[in-house]
Amino acid sequence: QVRLLGNIDYGTDITLDDLRRFYDAVIFSTGANADRALNIPGIDLDGSYGAADFVSWYDGHPDVPRTWPLDAEKVAVLGVGNVALDVARVLAKTGDELLPTEIPANVYEGLKANKALEVHVFGRRGPAQAKFTPLELRELDHSPNIEVIVAPEDIDYDEGSEAARRGSKQVDMVANTLQDWAIRDVGNRPHKLFLHFFESPTEILGENGKVVGLRTERTELDGTGNVRGTGTYNDWDVQAVYRAVGYLSQNIAQLPFDDQAGTIPNEAGRV
């Protein structure tokens, strides 16, 4: 038998002591809903956003504002996982393209007014270290409005990268897709989505408290699949930055919590 009790705020309406009086075991499956910190200068500028908040907005979460500022024509997304891809996809697509996905009406109206024409996704390592899944990656190229662009110089592999490709069909499929995109001619679809590798964000640039750019350090492979800085820096003209570098769980009342790792200490799942 399963009972679902909604509209209950744990820690306010009910406590762990209350639950223990009635149940032999309590499972907390609250997930991770906060953005992992990225400690670089400029992270708190107006126009610097966490992916978790943006995802909550376009998913229609009731606890976030109904509107979102989408007046930047050039946008940076930091991270090379599926969340970063999803953020980039939503920013690069038109509102009408997303309408069949049953997005909330307020999100549709917001995306119709979205001014983004260029979306730049940045990863500090190479194609073999990207955490995209093949299906999510290939879906980017299905839009009639998005031109996905990969620079040929960003396709590079060392011994560690080749080992990763041999050891995982998924890694190899992602690498092959990125290679194919890097060697093709750039088309004329109106929205450009750039996938940049070997660019490590070092600073979000600002003027008058607002984002006006992103500075990255060019990196290179070290033979093991990891990277090292080259001392060469690039400045990118963007007016908004979204960080998608991972999620953190939040402290839960009456449970131990590791603030640095953002996790509940446990042994094989048992607290």
TIPAVO-867598 format. One record per residue (C-alpha): residue number from 1; x, y, z; residue in three letters. Coordinates in steps of 0.2 Angstrom, whole numbers, plus 5000, padded with zeros to 4 digits. Layout:
<nodes>
<node><nr>NUM</nr><u>X</u><v>Y</v><w>Z</w><rest>ALA</rest></node>
...
</nodes>
This chain:
<nodes>
<node><nr>1</nr><u>5000</u><v>5000</v><w>5000</w><rest>GLN</rest></node>
<node><nr>2</nr><u>5006</u><v>5017</v><w>4995</w><rest>VAL</rest></node>
<node><nr>3</nr><u>5000</u><v>5034</v><w>5003</w><rest>ARG</rest></node>
<node><nr>4</nr><u>5005</u><v>5050</v><w>4995</w><rest>LEU</rest></node>
<node><nr>5</nr><u>5003</u><v>5065</v><w>5007</w><rest>LEU</rest></node>
<node><nr>6</nr><u>5006</u><v>5082</v><w>4998</w><rest>GLY</rest></node>
<node><nr>7</nr><u>5007</u><v>5100</v><w>5003</w><rest>ASN</rest></node>
<node><nr>8</nr><u>5018</u><v>5095</v><w>5018</w><rest>ILE</rest></node>
<node><nr>9</nr><u>5034</u><v>5105</v><w>5023</w><rest>ASP</rest></node>
<node><nr>10</nr><u>5046</u><v>5093</v><w>5031</w><rest>TYR</rest></node>
<node><nr>11</nr><u>5054</u><v>5102</v><w>5046</w><rest>GLY</rest></node>
<node><nr>12</nr><u>5039</u><v>5113</v><w>5049</w><rest>THR</rest></node>
<node><nr>13</nr><u>5023</u><v>5102</v><w>5047</w><rest>ASP</rest></node>
<node><nr>14</nr><u>5032</u><v>5086</v><w>5052</w><rest>ILE</rest></node>
<node><nr>15</nr><u>5049</u><v>5081</v><w>5059</w><rest>THR</rest></node>
<node><nr>16</nr><u>5060</u><v>5065</v><w>5059</w><rest>LEU</rest></node>
<node><nr>17</nr><u>5054</u><v>5061</v><w>5076</w><rest>ASP</rest></node>
<node><nr>18</nr><u>5036</u><v>5061</v><w>5070</w><rest>ASP</rest></node>
<node><nr>19</nr><u>5040</u><v>5049</v><w>5056</w><rest>LEU</rest></node>
<node><nr>20</nr><u>5050</u><v>5037</v><w>5067</w><rest>ARG</rest></node>
<node><nr>21</nr><u>5035</u><v>5035</v><w>5078</w><rest>ARG</rest></node>
<node><nr>22</nr><u>5025</u><v>5028</v><w>5064</w><rest>PHE</rest></node>
<node><nr>23</nr><u>5038</u><v>5020</v><w>5052</w><rest>TYR</rest></node>
<node><nr>24</nr><u>5052</u><v>5007</v><w>5053</w><rest>ASP</rest></node>
<node><nr>25</nr><u>5062</u><v>5016</v><w>5040</w><rest>ALA</rest></node>
<node><nr>26</nr><u>5062</u><v>5033</v><w>5032</w><rest>VAL</rest></node>
<node><nr>27</nr><u>5069</u><v>5036</v><w>5015</w><rest>ILE</rest></node>
<node><nr>28</nr><u>5074</u><v>5054</v><w>5010</w><rest>PHE</rest></node>
<node><nr>29</nr><u>5074</u><v>5056</v><w>4991</w><rest>SER</rest></node>
<node><nr>30</nr><u>5074</u><v>5075</v><w>4990</w><rest>THR</rest></node>
<node><nr>31</nr><u>5087</u><v>5076</v><w>4976</w><rest>GLY</rest></node>
<node><nr>32</nr><u>5099</u><v>5091</v><w>4973</w><rest>ALA</rest></node>
<node><nr>33</nr><u>5091</u><v>5107</v><w>4968</w><rest>ASN</rest></node>
<node><nr>34</nr><u>5104</u><v>5120</v><w>4971</w><rest>ALA</rest></node>
<node><nr>35</nr><u>5119</u><v>5125</v><w>4960</w><rest>ASP</rest></node>
<node><nr>36</nr><u>5136</u><v>5120</v><w>4964</w><rest>ARG</rest></node>
<node><nr>37</nr><u>5147</u><v>5136</v><w>4967</w><rest>ALA</rest></node>
<node><nr>38</nr><u>5159</u><v>5142</v><w>4954</w><rest>LEU</rest></node>
<node><nr>39</nr><u>5172</u><v>5153</v><w>4963</w><rest>ASN</rest></node>
<node><nr>40</nr><u>5178</u><v>5165</v><w>4950</w><rest>ILE</rest></node>
<node><nr>41</nr><u>5178</u><v>5184</v><w>4950</w><rest>PRO</rest></node>
<node><nr>42</nr><u>5161</u><v>5192</v><w>4943</w><rest>GLY</rest></node>
<node><nr>43</nr><u>5150</u><v>5177</v><w>4947</w><rest>ILE</rest></node>
<node><nr>44</nr><u>5138</u><v>5188</v><w>4957</w><rest>ASP</rest></node>
<node><nr>45</nr><u>5136</u><v>5201</v><w>4943</w><rest>LEU</rest></node>
<node><nr>46</nr><u>5119</u><v>5205</v><w>4936</w><rest>ASP</rest></node>
<node><nr>47</nr><u>5117</u><v>5193</v><w>4921</w><rest>GLY</rest></node>
<node><nr>48</nr><u>5126</u><v>5178</v><w>4929</w><rest>SER</rest></node>
<node><nr>49</nr><u>5114</u><v>5164</v><w>4933</w><rest>TYR</rest></node>
<node><nr>50</nr><u>5113</u><v>5147</v><w>4940</w><rest>GLY</rest></node>
<node><nr>51</nr><u>5106</u><v>5133</v><w>4928</w><rest>ALA</rest></node>
<node><nr>52</nr><u>5096</u><v>5126</v><w>4942</w><rest>ALA</rest></node>
<node><nr>53</nr><u>5086</u><v>5142</v><w>4944</w><rest>ASP</rest></node>
<node><nr>54</nr><u>5084</u><v>5144</v><w>4925</w><rest>PHE</rest></node>
<node><nr>55</nr><u>5078</u><v>5126</v><w>4923</w><rest>VAL</rest></node>
<node><nr>56</nr><u>5066</u><v>5128</v><w>4937</w><rest>SER</rest></node>
<node><nr>57</nr><u>5059</u><v>5143</v><w>4928</w><rest>TRP</rest></node>
<node><nr>58</nr><u>5056</u><v>5135</v><w>4911</w><rest>TYR</rest></node>
<node><nr>59</nr><u>5049</u><v>5119</v><w>4920</w><rest>ASP</rest></node>
<node><nr>60</nr><u>5036</u><v>5130</v><w>4928</w><rest>GLY</rest></node>
<node><nr>61</nr><u>5041</u><v>5127</v><w>4946</w><rest>HIS</rest></node>
<node><nr>62</nr><u>5029</u><v>5137</v><w>4957</w><rest>PRO</rest></node>
<node><nr>63</nr><u>5042</u><v>5144</v><w>4969</w><rest>ASP</rest></node>
<node><nr>64</nr><u>5052</u><v>5154</v><w>4956</w><rest>VAL</rest></node>
<node><nr>65</nr><u>5047</u><v>5170</v><w>4947</w><rest>PRO</rest></node>
<node><nr>66</nr><u>5035</u><v>5170</v><w>4932</w><rest>ARG</rest></node>
<node><nr>67</nr><u>5047</u><v>5180</v><w>4921</w><rest>THR</rest></node>
<node><nr>68</nr><u>5065</u><v>5178</v><w>4916</w><rest>TRP</rest></node>
<node><nr>69</nr><u>5077</u><v>5191</v><w>4909</w><rest>PRO</rest></node>
<node><nr>70</nr><u>5081</u><v>5186</v><w>4891</w><rest>LEU</rest></node>
<node><nr>71</nr><u>5088</u><v>5201</v><w>4883</w><rest>ASP</rest></node>
<node><nr>72</nr><u>5105</u><v>5195</v><w>4880</w><rest>ALA</rest></node>
<node><nr>73</nr><u>5110</u><v>5192</v><w>4862</w><rest>GLU</rest></node>
<node><nr>74</nr><u>5126</u><v>5183</v><w>4866</w><rest>LYS</rest></node>
<node><nr>75</nr><u>5125</u><v>5170</v><w>4880</w><rest>VAL</rest></node>
<node><nr>76</nr><u>5138</u><v>5159</v><w>4888</w><rest>ALA</rest></node>
<node><nr>77</nr><u>5134</u><v>5142</v><w>4896</w><rest>VAL</rest></node>
<node><nr>78</nr><u>5148</u><v>5134</v><w>4907</w><rest>LEU</rest></node>
<node><nr>79</nr><u>5148</u><v>5116</v><w>4908</w><rest>GLY</rest></node>
<node><nr>80</nr><u>5148</u><v>5100</v><w>4897</w><rest>VAL</rest></node>
<node><nr>81</nr><u>5134</u><v>5089</v><w>4904</w><rest>GLY</rest></node>
<node><nr>82</nr><u>5116</u><v>5086</v><w>4899</w><rest>ASN</rest></node>
<node><nr>83</nr><u>5110</u><v>5101</v><w>4910</w><rest>VAL</rest></node>
<node><nr>84</nr><u>5121</u><v>5113</v><w>4900</w><rest>ALA</rest></node>
<node><nr>85</nr><u>5115</u><v>5106</v><w>4884</w><rest>LEU</rest></node>
<node><nr>86</nr><u>5097</u><v>5108</v><w>4889</w><rest>ASP</rest></node>
<node><nr>87</nr><u>5100</u><v>5126</v><w>4895</w><rest>VAL</rest></node>
<node><nr>88</nr><u>5109</u><v>5130</v><w>4878</w><rest>ALA</rest></node>
<node><nr>89</nr><u>5095</u><v>5121</v><w>4868</w><rest>ARG</rest></node>
<node><nr>90</nr><u>5081</u><v>5131</v><w>4877</w><rest>VAL</rest></node>
<node><nr>91</nr><u>5091</u><v>5148</v><w>4875</w><rest>LEU</rest></node>
<node><nr>92</nr><u>5094</u><v>5144</v><w>4856</w><rest>ALA</rest></node>
<node><nr>93</nr><u>5077</u><v>5138</v><w>4851</w><rest>LYS</rest></node>
<node><nr>94</nr><u>5062</u><v>5148</v><w>4847</w><rest>THR</rest></node>
<node><nr>95</nr><u>5047</u><v>5149</v><w>4858</w><rest>GLY</rest></node>
<node><nr>96</nr><u>5037</u><v>5141</v><w>4844</w><rest>ASP</rest></node>
<node><nr>97</nr><u>5049</u><v>5126</v><w>4843</w><rest>GLU</rest></node>
<node><nr>98</nr><u>5046</u><v>5122</v><w>4861</w><rest>LEU</rest></node>
<node><nr>99</nr><u>5027</u><v>5125</v><w>4861</w><rest>LEU</rest></node>
<node><nr>100</nr><u>5024</u><v>5106</v><w>4857</w><rest>PRO</rest></node>
<node><nr>101</nr><u>5033</u><v>5102</v><w>4873</w><rest>THR</rest></node>
<node><nr>102</nr><u>5019</u><v>5109</v><w>4883</w><rest>GLU</rest></node>
<node><nr>103</nr><u>5029</u><v>5122</v><w>4892</w><rest>ILE</rest></node>
<node><nr>104</nr><u>5019</u><v>5134</v><w>4903</w><rest>PRO</rest></node>
<node><nr>105</nr><u>5011</u><v>5149</v><w>4895</w><rest>ALA</rest></node>
<node><nr>106</nr><u>5022</u><v>5161</v><w>4904</w><rest>ASN</rest></node>
<node><nr>107</nr><u>5038</u><v>5152</v><w>4899</w><rest>VAL</rest></node>
<node><nr>108</nr><u>5032</u><v>5152</v><w>4881</w><rest>TYR</rest></node>
<node><nr>109</nr><u>5029</u><v>5171</v><w>4881</w><rest>GLU</rest></node>
<node><nr>110</nr><u>5046</u><v>5174</v><w>4889</w><rest>GLY</rest></node>
<node><nr>111</nr><u>5055</u><v>5163</v><w>4876</w><rest>LEU</rest></node>
<node><nr>112</nr><u>5045</u><v>5172</v><w>4861</w><rest>LYS</rest></node>
<node><nr>113</nr><u>5054</u><v>5188</v><w>4867</w><rest>ALA</rest></node>
<node><nr>114</nr><u>5071</u><v>5179</v><w>4869</w><rest>ASN</rest></node>
<node><nr>115</nr><u>5084</u><v>5190</v><w>4860</w><rest>LYS</rest></node>
<node><nr>116</nr><u>5098</u><v>5176</v><w>4860</w><rest>ALA</rest></node>
<node><nr>117</nr><u>5106</u><v>5174</v><w>4843</w><rest>LEU</rest></node>
<node><nr>118</nr><u>5122</u><v>5166</v><w>4849</w><rest>GLU</rest></node>
<node><nr>119</nr><u>5124</u><v>5153</v><w>4863</w><rest>VAL</rest></node>
<node><nr>120</nr><u>5142</u><v>5148</v><w>4868</w><rest>HIS</rest></node>
<node><nr>121</nr><u>5145</u><v>5132</v><w>4878</w><rest>VAL</rest></node>
<node><nr>122</nr><u>5162</u><v>5131</v><w>4887</w><rest>PHE</rest></node>
<node><nr>123</nr><u>5171</u><v>5115</v><w>4893</w><rest>GLY</rest></node>
<node><nr>124</nr><u>5188</u><v>5116</v><w>4901</w><rest>ARG</rest></node>
<node><nr>125</nr><u>5193</u><v>5099</v><w>4894</w><rest>ARG</rest></node>
<node><nr>126</nr><u>5191</u><v>5090</v><w>4878</w><rest>GLY</rest></node>
<node><nr>127</nr><u>5178</u><v>5081</v><w>4868</w><rest>PRO</rest></node>
<node><nr>128</nr><u>5182</u><v>5064</v><w>4876</w><rest>ALA</rest></node>
<node><nr>129</nr><u>5179</u><v>5071</v><w>4893</w><rest>GLN</rest></node>
<node><nr>130</nr><u>5162</u><v>5079</v><w>4889</w><rest>ALA</rest></node>
<node><nr>131</nr><u>5148</u><v>5072</v><w>4899</w><rest>LYS</rest></node>
<node><nr>132</nr><u>5134</u><v>5073</v><w>4886</w><rest>PHE</rest></node>
<node><nr>133</nr><u>5124</u><v>5058</v><w>4881</w><rest>THR</rest></node>
<node><nr>134</nr><u>5124</u><v>5055</v><w>4862</w><rest>PRO</rest></node>
<node><nr>135</nr><u>5105</u><v>5057</v><w>4861</w><rest>LEU</rest></node>
<node><nr>136</nr><u>5105</u><v>5074</v><w>4870</w><rest>GLU</rest></node>
<node><nr>137</nr><u>5119</u><v>5080</v><w>4859</w><rest>LEU</rest></node>
<node><nr>138</nr><u>5112</u><v>5075</v><w>4842</w><rest>ARG</rest></node>
<node><nr>139</nr><u>5095</u><v>5082</v><w>4846</w><rest>GLU</rest></node>
<node><nr>140</nr><u>5104</u><v>5100</v><w>4846</w><rest>LEU</rest></node>
<node><nr>141</nr><u>5106</u><v>5098</v><w>4827</w><rest>ASP</rest></node>
<node><nr>142</nr><u>5088</u><v>5093</v><w>4823</w><rest>HIS</rest></node>
<node><nr>143</nr><u>5082</u><v>5111</v><w>4825</w><rest>SER</rest></node>
<node><nr>144</nr><u>5079</u><v>5121</v><w>4809</w><rest>PRO</rest></node>
<node><nr>145</nr><u>5084</u><v>5136</v><w>4818</w><rest>ASN</rest></node>
<node><nr>146</nr><u>5100</u><v>5131</v><w>4826</w><rest>ILE</rest></node>
<node><nr>147</nr><u>5117</u><v>5130</v><w>4818</w><rest>GLU</rest></node>
<node><nr>148</nr><u>5129</u><v>5119</v><w>4829</w><rest>VAL</rest></node>
<node><nr>149</nr><u>5147</u><v>5124</v><w>4827</w><rest>ILE</rest></node>
<node><nr>150</nr><u>5163</u><v>5115</v><w>4833</w><rest>VAL</rest></node>
<node><nr>151</nr><u>5180</u><v>5122</v><w>4830</w><rest>ALA</rest></node>
<node><nr>152</nr><u>5192</u><v>5110</v><w>4821</w><rest>PRO</rest></node>
<node><nr>153</nr><u>5206</u><v>5115</v><w>4834</w><rest>GLU</rest></node>
<node><nr>154</nr><u>5195</u><v>5109</v><w>4848</w><rest>ASP</rest></node>
<node><nr>155</nr><u>5195</u><v>5091</v><w>4842</w><rest>ILE</rest></node>
<node><nr>156</nr><u>5210</u><v>5084</v><w>4851</w><rest>ASP</rest></node>
<node><nr>157</nr><u>5214</u><v>5068</v><w>4860</w><rest>TYR</rest></node>
<node><nr>158</nr><u>5229</u><v>5061</v><w>4870</w><rest>ASP</rest></node>
<node><nr>159</nr><u>5232</u><v>5044</v><w>4877</w><rest>GLU</rest></node>
<node><nr>160</nr><u>5220</u><v>5046</v><w>4891</w><rest>GLY</rest></node>
<node><nr>161</nr><u>5206</u><v>5052</v><w>4879</w><rest>SER</rest></node>
<node><nr>162</nr><u>5209</u><v>5038</v><w>4867</w><rest>GLU</rest></node>
<node><nr>163</nr><u>5208</u><v>5025</v><w>4882</w><rest>ALA</rest></node>
<node><nr>164</nr><u>5191</u><v>5033</v><w>4887</w><rest>ALA</rest></node>
<node><nr>165</nr><u>5184</u><v>5031</v><w>4869</w><rest>ARG</rest></node>
<node><nr>166</nr><u>5189</u><v>5013</v><w>4869</w><rest>ARG</rest></node>
<node><nr>167</nr><u>5182</u><v>5010</v><w>4886</w><rest>GLY</rest></node>
<node><nr>168</nr><u>5165</u><v>5018</v><w>4882</w><rest>SER</rest></node>
<node><nr>169</nr><u>5154</u><v>5017</v><w>4867</w><rest>LYS</rest></node>
<node><nr>170</nr><u>5145</u><v>5032</v><w>4873</w><rest>GLN</rest></node>
<node><nr>171</nr><u>5161</u><v>5042</v><w>4875</w><rest>VAL</rest></node>
<node><nr>172</nr><u>5166</u><v>5037</v><w>4857</w><rest>ASP</rest></node>
<node><nr>173</nr><u>5149</u><v>5041</v><w>4850</w><rest>MET</rest></node>
<node><nr>174</nr><u>5149</u><v>5059</v><w>4857</w><rest>VAL</rest></node>
<node><nr>175</nr><u>5167</u><v>5061</v><w>4851</w><rest>ALA</rest></node>
<node><nr>176</nr><u>5162</u><v>5055</v><w>4833</w><rest>ASN</rest></node>
<node><nr>177</nr><u>5147</u><v>5067</v><w>4833</w><rest>THR</rest></node>
<node><nr>178</nr><u>5158</u><v>5082</v><w>4838</w><rest>LEU</rest></node>
<node><nr>179</nr><u>5171</u><v>5077</v><w>4825</w><rest>GLN</rest></node>
<node><nr>180</nr><u>5158</u><v>5077</v><w>4811</w><rest>ASP</rest></node>
<node><nr>181</nr><u>5152</u><v>5094</v><w>4816</w><rest>TRP</rest></node>
<node><nr>182</nr><u>5169</u><v>5101</v><w>4816</w><rest>ALA</rest></node>
<node><nr>183</nr><u>5173</u><v>5096</v><w>4798</w><rest>ILE</rest></node>
<node><nr>184</nr><u>5157</u><v>5102</v><w>4790</w><rest>ARG</rest></node>
<node><nr>185</nr><u>5154</u><v>5119</v><w>4782</w><rest>ASP</rest></node>
<node><nr>186</nr><u>5144</u><v>5131</v><w>4793</w><rest>VAL</rest></node>
<node><nr>187</nr><u>5126</u><v>5133</v><w>4787</w><rest>GLY</rest></node>
<node><nr>188</nr><u>5115</u><v>5148</v><w>4787</w><rest>ASN</rest></node>
<node><nr>189</nr><u>5102</u><v>5144</v><w>4801</w><rest>ARG</rest></node>
<node><nr>190</nr><u>5099</u><v>5160</v><w>4811</w><rest>PRO</rest></node>
<node><nr>191</nr><u>5104</u><v>5155</v><w>4828</w><rest>HIS</rest></node>
<node><nr>192</nr><u>5122</u><v>5149</v><w>4831</w><rest>LYS</rest></node>
<node><nr>193</nr><u>5126</u><v>5137</v><w>4845</w><rest>LEU</rest></node>
<node><nr>194</nr><u>5145</u><v>5135</v><w>4848</w><rest>PHE</rest></node>
<node><nr>195</nr><u>5153</u><v>5121</v><w>4858</w><rest>LEU</rest></node>
<node><nr>196</nr><u>5170</u><v>5126</v><w>4864</w><rest>HIS</rest></node>
<node><nr>197</nr><u>5182</u><v>5114</v><w>4872</w><rest>PHE</rest></node>
<node><nr>198</nr><u>5199</u><v>5117</v><w>4881</w><rest>PHE</rest></node>
<node><nr>199</nr><u>5192</u><v>5134</v><w>4888</w><rest>GLU</rest></node>
<node><nr>200</nr><u>5193</u><v>5136</v><w>4907</w><rest>SER</rest></node>
<node><nr>201</nr><u>5182</u><v>5150</v><w>4913</w><rest>PRO</rest></node>
<node><nr>202</nr><u>5193</u><v>5162</v><w>4924</w><rest>THR</rest></node>
<node><nr>203</nr><u>5182</u><v>5178</v><w>4926</w><rest>GLU</rest></node>
<node><nr>204</nr><u>5165</u><v>5185</v><w>4921</w><rest>ILE</rest></node>
<node><nr>205</nr><u>5169</u><v>5202</v><w>4915</w><rest>LEU</rest></node>
<node><nr>206</nr><u>5157</u><v>5217</v><w>4920</w><rest>GLY</rest></node>
<node><nr>207</nr><u>5153</u><v>5235</v><w>4919</w><rest>GLU</rest></node>
<node><nr>208</nr><u>5142</u><v>5245</v><w>4930</w><rest>ASN</rest></node>
<node><nr>209</nr><u>5137</u><v>5229</v><w>4939</w><rest>GLY</rest></node>
<node><nr>210</nr><u>5132</u><v>5219</v><w>4923</w><rest>LYS</rest></node>
<node><nr>211</nr><u>5140</u><v>5205</v><w>4913</w><rest>VAL</rest></node>
<node><nr>212</nr><u>5149</u><v>5211</v><w>4897</w><rest>VAL</rest></node>
<node><nr>213</nr><u>5160</u><v>5196</v><w>4894</w><rest>GLY</rest></node>
<node><nr>214</nr><u>5168</u><v>5180</v><w>4899</w><rest>LEU</rest></node>
<node><nr>215</nr><u>5187</u><v>5177</v><w>4901</w><rest>ARG</rest></node>
<node><nr>216</nr><u>5194</u><v>5159</v><w>4898</w><rest>THR</rest></node>
<node><nr>217</nr><u>5211</u><v>5152</v><w>4899</w><rest>GLU</rest></node>
<node><nr>218</nr><u>5215</u><v>5140</v><w>4885</w><rest>ARG</rest></node>
<node><nr>219</nr><u>5220</u><v>5123</v><w>4891</w><rest>THR</rest></node>
<node><nr>220</nr><u>5229</u><v>5108</v><w>4884</w><rest>GLU</rest></node>
<node><nr>221</nr><u>5229</u><v>5089</v><w>4887</w><rest>LEU</rest></node>
<node><nr>222</nr><u>5242</u><v>5082</v><w>4898</w><rest>ASP</rest></node>
<node><nr>223</nr><u>5243</u><v>5064</v><w>4892</w><rest>GLY</rest></node>
<node><nr>224</nr><u>5231</u><v>5057</v><w>4905</w><rest>THR</rest></node>
<node><nr>225</nr><u>5215</u><v>5065</v><w>4899</w><rest>GLY</rest></node>
<node><nr>226</nr><u>5217</u><v>5079</v><w>4911</w><rest>ASN</rest></node>
<node><nr>227</nr><u>5222</u><v>5097</v><w>4906</w><rest>VAL</rest></node>
<node><nr>228</nr><u>5234</u><v>5110</v><w>4911</w><rest>ARG</rest></node>
<node><nr>229</nr><u>5233</u><v>5129</v><w>4908</w><rest>GLY</rest></node>
<node><nr>230</nr><u>5243</u><v>5137</v><w>4894</w><rest>THR</rest></node>
<node><nr>231</nr><u>5243</u><v>5155</v><w>4900</w><rest>GLY</rest></node>
<node><nr>232</nr><u>5234</u><v>5160</v><w>4885</w><rest>THR</rest></node>
<node><nr>233</nr><u>5218</u><v>5170</v><w>4889</w><rest>TYR</rest></node>
<node><nr>234</nr><u>5202</u><v>5174</v><w>4878</w><rest>ASN</rest></node>
<node><nr>235</nr><u>5189</u><v>5186</v><w>4881</w><rest>ASP</rest></node>
<node><nr>236</nr><u>5171</u><v>5182</v><w>4874</w><rest>TRP</rest></node>
<node><nr>237</nr><u>5158</u><v>5195</v><w>4871</w><rest>ASP</rest></node>
<node><nr>238</nr><u>5143</u><v>5189</v><w>4880</w><rest>VAL</rest></node>
<node><nr>239</nr><u>5129</u><v>5198</v><w>4890</w><rest>GLN</rest></node>
<node><nr>240</nr><u>5124</u><v>5183</v><w>4901</w><rest>ALA</rest></node>
<node><nr>241</nr><u>5132</u><v>5168</v><w>4909</w><rest>VAL</rest></node>
<node><nr>242</nr><u>5124</u><v>5152</v><w>4915</w><rest>TYR</rest></node>
<node><nr>243</nr><u>5134</u><v>5140</v><w>4925</w><rest>ARG</rest></node>
<node><nr>244</nr><u>5129</u><v>5122</v><w>4924</w><rest>ALA</rest></node>
<node><nr>245</nr><u>5143</u><v>5114</v><w>4934</w><rest>VAL</rest></node>
<node><nr>246</nr><u>5133</u><v>5103</v><w>4945</w><rest>GLY</rest></node>
<node><nr>247</nr><u>5120</u><v>5102</v><w>4958</w><rest>TYR</rest></node>
<node><nr>248</nr><u>5121</u><v>5102</v><w>4977</w><rest>LEU</rest></node>
<node><nr>249</nr><u>5109</u><v>5095</v><w>4989</w><rest>SER</rest></node>
<node><nr>250</nr><u>5103</u><v>5106</v><w>5003</w><rest>GLN</rest></node>
<node><nr>251</nr><u>5103</u><v>5103</v><w>5022</w><rest>ASN</rest></node>
<node><nr>252</nr><u>5089</u><v>5093</v><w>5029</w><rest>ILE</rest></node>
<node><nr>253</nr><u>5083</u><v>5096</v><w>5047</w><rest>ALA</rest></node>
<node><nr>254</nr><u>5088</u><v>5083</v><w>5059</w><rest>GLN</rest></node>
<node><nr>255</nr><u>5100</u><v>5075</v><w>5047</w><rest>LEU</rest></node>
<node><nr>256</nr><u>5119</u><v>5076</v><w>5047</w><rest>PRO</rest></node>
<node><nr>257</nr><u>5126</u><v>5086</v><w>5032</w><rest>PHE</rest></node>
<node><nr>258</nr><u>5142</u><v>5088</v><w>5023</w><rest>ASP</rest></node>
<node><nr>259</nr><u>5142</u><v>5107</v><w>5018</w><rest>ASP</rest></node>
<node><nr>260</nr><u>5157</u><v>5105</v><w>5006</w><rest>GLN</rest></node>
<node><nr>261</nr><u>5151</u><v>5090</v><w>4997</w><rest>ALA</rest></node>
<node><nr>262</nr><u>5133</u><v>5095</v><w>4998</w><rest>GLY</rest></node>
<node><nr>263</nr><u>5128</u><v>5077</v><w>5003</w><rest>THR</rest></node>
<node><nr>264</nr><u>5121</u><v>5068</v><w>5018</w><rest>ILE</rest></node>
<node><nr>265</nr><u>5135</u><v>5057</v><w>5025</w><rest>PRO</rest></node>
<node><nr>266</nr><u>5130</u><v>5038</v><w>5024</w><rest>ASN</rest></node>
<node><nr>267</nr><u>5136</u><v>5021</v><w>5023</w><rest>GLU</rest></node>
<node><nr>268</nr><u>5129</u><v>5011</v><w>5008</w><rest>ALA</rest></node>
<node><nr>269</nr><u>5114</u><v>5023</v><w>5009</w><rest>GLY</rest></node>
<node><nr>270</nr><u>5111</u><v>5021</v><w>5027</w><rest>ARG</rest></node>
<node><nr>271</nr><u>5113</u><v>5037</v><w>5038</w><rest>VAL</rest></node>
</nodes>
